[in-house]
Amino acid sequence: MAKNKMSGWAIAILVLTIISAVLLVMGIIAFAVALPEVKAVAEQAAHDKGLVGQDFDLAVAVALAAVIAAFVVSIVFEVFQVIGGFLFSLKGRWGVFCIVVSILSAATNTWELISAISNRSGALTIVTSVIALLVSAFLVVACFMHRAENRRA
């Protein structure tokens, strides 16, 4: 493995990784705040379907579990992206990991943006999703460029 070259691309990866970490924390906080509203929507949908008793409780639980599971999958990619970004920018290691995770993160961010738009989420949610997608896309490019630099060094 070539020695890590602390270049503009490495600094870009570091800055984008820090932004990703901030967005990750903001996303977790926003999700925790929105969870009661998600539960209320699930309860209303179950009520509108005429469910009662155990069926009502089961429908609400399944809806909440699906939302939480989707959130956890997204967060896992973001955490891996942050870890990979720090390792690659500071140590020059795990370049392929950083690239792969950044691509997967960009895909999940694309899905989150499409979901936010189709669900007519608030403007802040949509703007945050756009920023997260742009950060992931720029991170993919920066990782490819830094990996090429390290291979040439």
C-alpha positions as CSV (number, residue, x, y, z in Angstrom):
1,M,0.0,0.0,0.0
2,A,1.3,3.4,-0.9
3,K,1.8,6.0,1.8
4,N,-1.2,8.2,2.2
5,K,-0.7,11.5,0.4
6,M,-2.4,14.2,2.4
7,S,-3.7,16.2,-0.6
8,G,-6.6,18.3,-1.4
9,W,-8.7,15.2,-2.1
10,A,-7.8,13.7,1.3
11,I,-8.8,17.0,3.0
12,A,-12.0,17.0,0.9
13,I,-12.8,13.5,2.1
14,L,-12.1,14.6,5.7
15,V,-14.4,17.6,5.5
16,L,-17.1,15.6,3.7
17,T,-16.8,12.9,6.4
18,I,-17.2,15.5,9.2
19,I,-20.3,16.9,7.4
20,S,-21.6,13.4,7.1
21,A,-21.1,12.8,10.8
22,V,-23.0,16.0,11.6
23,L,-25.9,15.0,9.3
24,L,-25.9,11.6,10.9
25,V,-26.4,13.1,14.4
26,M,-29.0,15.5,13.0
27,G,-30.9,12.6,11.4
28,I,-30.9,10.5,14.5
29,I,-32.3,13.5,16.5
30,A,-34.9,14.3,13.9
31,F,-36.0,10.6,13.8
32,A,-36.3,10.4,17.5
33,V,-38.4,13.6,17.5
34,A,-40.6,12.4,14.6
35,L,-41.2,8.9,16.0
36,P,-44.4,9.8,18.0
37,E,-45.8,11.4,14.9
38,V,-45.0,8.3,12.9
39,K,-46.8,6.2,15.5
40,A,-49.8,8.5,15.3
41,V,-50.0,8.2,11.5
42,A,-49.8,4.4,11.8
43,E,-52.5,4.4,14.5
44,Q,-54.7,6.6,12.3
45,A,-54.2,4.3,9.3
46,A,-55.0,1.2,11.3
47,H,-58.1,3.0,12.7
48,D,-59.2,4.0,9.1
49,K,-58.9,0.3,8.1
50,G,-61.3,-0.6,10.9
51,L,-58.8,-2.6,12.9
52,V,-59.5,-3.1,16.6
53,G,-57.8,-4.9,19.5
54,Q,-54.9,-7.1,18.8
55,D,-55.1,-6.5,15.0
56,F,-54.8,-2.7,15.6
57,D,-51.8,-3.1,17.9
58,L,-50.2,-5.5,15.5
59,A,-50.6,-3.2,12.5
60,V,-49.2,-0.3,14.4
61,A,-46.2,-2.4,15.7
62,V,-45.5,-3.7,12.2
63,A,-45.6,-0.2,10.7
64,L,-43.3,1.2,13.4
65,A,-40.9,-1.8,12.9
66,A,-40.7,-1.2,9.2
67,V,-40.0,2.5,9.6
68,I,-37.3,1.8,12.3
69,A,-35.7,-1.0,10.2
70,A,-35.4,1.3,7.2
71,F,-33.9,4.0,9.4
72,V,-31.4,1.6,10.9
73,V,-30.3,0.3,7.5
74,S,-29.7,3.9,6.4
75,I,-27.9,4.8,9.6
76,V,-25.6,1.7,9.2
77,F,-24.5,2.9,5.8
78,E,-23.9,6.4,7.1
79,V,-21.8,5.1,10.1
80,F,-19.7,3.0,7.7
81,Q,-19.3,6.0,5.5
82,V,-18.0,8.1,8.3
83,I,-15.6,5.4,9.5
84,G,-14.4,4.7,6.0
85,G,-14.0,8.4,5.3
86,F,-11.8,9.0,8.4
87,L,-9.7,5.9,7.7
88,F,-9.1,6.8,4.1
89,S,-8.5,10.5,4.5
90,L,-6.2,10.2,7.5
91,K,-4.5,6.9,7.0
92,G,-4.9,6.2,3.3
93,R,-6.4,2.8,4.0
94,W,-9.7,1.2,3.2
95,G,-10.0,3.1,-0.1
96,V,-12.2,0.5,-1.8
97,F,-14.3,0.2,1.4
98,C,-14.8,4.0,1.4
99,I,-15.8,4.0,-2.3
100,V,-18.2,1.1,-2.0
101,V,-19.9,2.5,1.2
102,S,-20.1,6.0,-0.3
103,I,-21.9,4.6,-3.3
104,L,-24.3,2.6,-1.1
105,S,-24.8,5.7,1.0
106,A,-25.5,7.8,-2.1
107,A,-28.1,5.2,-3.1
108,T,-29.8,5.2,0.3
109,N,-29.7,9.0,0.3
110,T,-31.3,9.0,-3.2
111,W,-34.1,6.7,-1.8
112,E,-34.5,9.0,1.2
113,L,-34.8,12.1,-1.0
114,I,-37.4,10.4,-3.3
115,S,-39.3,9.2,-0.2
116,A,-39.2,12.7,1.3
117,I,-40.5,14.2,-1.9
118,S,-43.2,11.6,-2.5
119,N,-44.4,11.7,1.1
120,R,-44.5,15.5,0.9
121,S,-42.2,15.9,3.9
122,G,-41.3,19.3,5.3
123,A,-38.8,21.6,3.5
124,L,-36.1,21.0,6.1
125,T,-36.3,17.2,5.5
126,I,-36.0,17.6,1.8
127,V,-33.2,20.1,2.0
128,T,-31.3,17.8,4.5
129,S,-31.8,14.9,2.1
130,V,-30.5,16.9,-0.8
131,I,-27.4,17.9,1.2
132,A,-26.8,14.3,2.3
133,L,-27.1,13.1,-1.3
134,L,-24.7,15.8,-2.5
135,V,-22.2,15.0,0.2
136,S,-22.3,11.3,-0.6
137,A,-21.9,12.0,-4.3
138,F,-18.9,14.3,-3.8
139,L,-17.4,11.8,-1.4
140,V,-17.6,9.1,-4.1
141,V,-15.7,11.3,-6.5
142,A,-13.1,12.4,-3.8
143,C,-12.5,8.8,-2.8
144,F,-11.9,7.7,-6.4
145,M,-9.5,10.7,-6.9
146,H,-7.6,10.1,-3.7
147,R,-7.3,6.4,-4.4
148,A,-5.8,7.3,-7.8
149,E,-3.4,9.7,-6.1
150,N,-2.3,7.1,-3.6
151,R,-1.8,4.5,-6.4
152,R,0.4,7.0,-8.3
153,A,2.5,7.9,-5.2
